[in-house]
Amino acid sequence: MKPIADLVRALDEGEVTALTLVEDCLDRIADPEGEGARTFIALDPEDVRTQAKAVDAARGAGRAPSPLAGIPVSIKALFDVQGMVTTAGSAVLRDKPPASEDAVAVARLRAAGLVVIGHTNMTEFAYSGLGLNPHYGTPKNPHGPGGGSAGDARIPGGSSSGAAISVTDAMAAAGLGTDTGGSCRIPAAFCGLVGYKPTARRVPLDGAFPLSKSFDSIGPLARTVDCCARLDAVLAEDTAPLAPPQDLSGMRFAVLRNYVHDGIQSVVAEAFDHALRRLEQAGATLVDLTLPRLDELPALNARGGIIAAEAYAVHRDLIAARGEGYDPRVRVRIERALEQEDGEYEALLAARREMIAAADRATSGFDAVLLPTTPMQAPFFAELEDEAEYGRLNLLALRNPTVANLLDRCAISLPMPTGNNVPAGLMLMGNTMGDRHLLAVSGAVEAVLAASA
């Protein structure tokens, strides 16, 4: 699957049709040797073809609703899609009635003419950064030994696991995901994609099954920054033109040096240092930055933090009625909220406000803050069979990307070259509501990193 810009040009010039694009996607999904059965939870091939034919007719009549008309996109299973059951990757919601209408984000994609392929797999209720799902299986990361058992493969990352694999394996041109603590950026980093987390308030959450009302964000996973920028414009209804990729001369980046480098794998550390050198060689100014209050986060989150408190408020009644049907690894994280003391949630919200204000002051004047998306590459499935190791690696995967959610920022993960040809991610964190500037800057950084690969 080519980047969206190339697909748009091919559609405009009549080299392909929406129908041929989705037929290719459906063939990839149906391939018994591929990951389609573990990537898609719900799929209606005839509806997909009907959508594509309607787009082709509109294009033929000169009535395409947007340049993206005909682009195939997958939808994470926590979004309402009319006619499909919103399972959120769970077993306990399988018997819900189908959604009567699309989530706002899905409706905006449809209105722009994108073809909705189906519901993609995910961590149950979006509550893990690793992507494992015991109910529907877990799609394998393509960047591993290849073939063989799950124990010989790497995990996709989560929680938007199926969204990522739908793109890497050419089942869609992009995936719609959510990001509460890295759920777009972690699988992007693990799978060699671009994952974008917008400033949360820019894209309405209506029709998306919630995890944390304070942190939930809706964003895309795709092959390039340009792909994500095009989709972000639709999702946020942001008509501001995106500046073309610029020369890095004159740009100033803060390099976050505390909290996010603990426990980093040597291959990721080396790749990060190499990326920084390339940016400096391209003319960027790099300044080391410390945000001391981040070091307080392990203690603040010892009983699940803000996310657990807000997740338990969502799940309290469902756990009481059907808790035995939950993934135990997810349920135990939600129920950490039961350990919290009276007033703890309110104190956490107050601490967050203070951290946001302090970070805003410290990062003023920078084009972005740089850090590794995750301190490790995608683990192997076999590493997660031990419960203690699963918990350790899950917290480690979530640690760095959650900084952007905590600080109410926009952030993006870009693939950065590594010494072992397994993906790792470079994260750029922008200012609150500085999304279009961050995307423009990220396009320039992407070009520099690609040239050094």
CORWOFEN-V617569 format. One line per field, one symbol per residue. phi: phi as a letter, one per 30 degrees, with the letter a starting at -180 (. if undefined). psi: psi as a letter, one per 30 degrees, with the letter a starting at -180 (. if undefined). burial: # if it has 9 or more other ideal C-beta (glycine too) atoms within 8 Angstrom, else .. A space follows every 50 residues. Layout:
phi=???
psi=???
burial=???
//
This chain:
phi=.deeedddddddcidbbedddddddddddddddccedcdcdbabeddddd edddddddddcicddaedejddbcbedccdbejcdddhiccdcdcddddd adeeddddddddjdcddldcdaeehicaccjdbddcibddddcadiiide dcccddibddddedddddchcadabdbbbcakdcddddddciccbccdee ddbdceicddcbddcebcacbadbdeeddddedddchccdddddecddej dbcccdcciccdidddddedddddddddddddjdccbdbbcedddddedd cecjidddddddddcedddddbeddddeddeddddedddddeiddddddd ddeddddddeddcejcdaccadebdbdeddeddcdddddedddddddded ddeddedhccabccdbebdbicdbccccccdeicdddddddddddedddd dcd
psi=klleeeeeeeeeggflleeeefeeeeeeefjffageffekekkjeeeeee eeeeeeeeefgggkflfgkfkkklkkggkkkkfkkjfhglffgfglllkf lkleeeeeeeffgkjjeaklllkkgghlgfgkjfeglkkkkfiafkaale fflllflafheeeeffeeghflflkkaljfggfeeeeeefghlkkkjlke ffkkfkgkklejfffklkllkaeleeeeeeeeeeefhjfkkkklklkfkf kkkkjkfleffkgkkeeeeeeeeeeeeeeeffflkkkkkkieffffeeee gfhfaeeeeeeeeefeeeeeehffflkefeeeeefffffklkfeeeeeee eeeeeeeeeeefgkfkflkklkelgllklleffgfkeeeeeeeeeeefee ffeeeeghlllkkkkkklfggkllkkkkkalkgheeeeeeeeeeeeeeee ff.
burial=#.###.##.##.....###.######.##.....##.#######...##. ###.##.##....#...###############.#######..#.....#. .#########.######################....#######...... #########################################.######## .##.#.######.#######################.#...#...#.#.. ######.####..#..######.###.###.###.##.#.#.##..#..# ..##########..#..##...#..##.###.#####..#...##..##. ##.###.###.##..#.##############.##....##..##.##### #######.##########...###########.################. .#.
//
